[in-house]
Amino acid sequence: MYRRSFGLALPEDTVKVIRDATQFEWVLGSTAFRQHVEARTGRRAERLPMGRPRTGAEPKSGL
């Protein structure tokens, strides 16, 4: 049974999630599990969105 499970291909999105978690040392699991790990370690357990946070006001264009 154990050996046969390695013959099955994983979906590409699952492989990407596992690779990202491994490469960047993020927690892999449910939301509740990630929150538990964050609370216990004091360390962020998942990646923040890329890019700078948006400001509340849109820039005004008009001279």
C-alpha positions, 0 to 999 in steps of 0.5 A, spaced: 500 500 500 505 504 501 509 503 495 503 503 491 501 510 493 508 513 490 506 511 483 500 516 483 501 523 480 499 529 484 495 534 481 500 540 479 497 545 484 498 540 489 505 540 488 506 547 487 503 548 494 508 543 497 514 546 494 512 553 496 511 550 503 518 547 503 522 552 500 519 558 504 518 554 510 511 555 511 506 551 514 502 546 510 495 544 513 488 547 514 487 554 516 485 552 523 492 548 524 496 554 521 493 559 526 495 554 531 502 554 529 502 562 529 499 562 536 504 557 538 511 560 535 509 567 534 511 566 527 507 568 521 505 561 518 503 563 511 506 568 505 503 575 505 500 577 498 505 580 494 506 587 492 505 593 497 499 594 500 494 599 497 493 606 500 486 608 502 485 614 497 486 613 490 491 618 487 487 624 484 489 626 477 487 633 475 491 639 474 
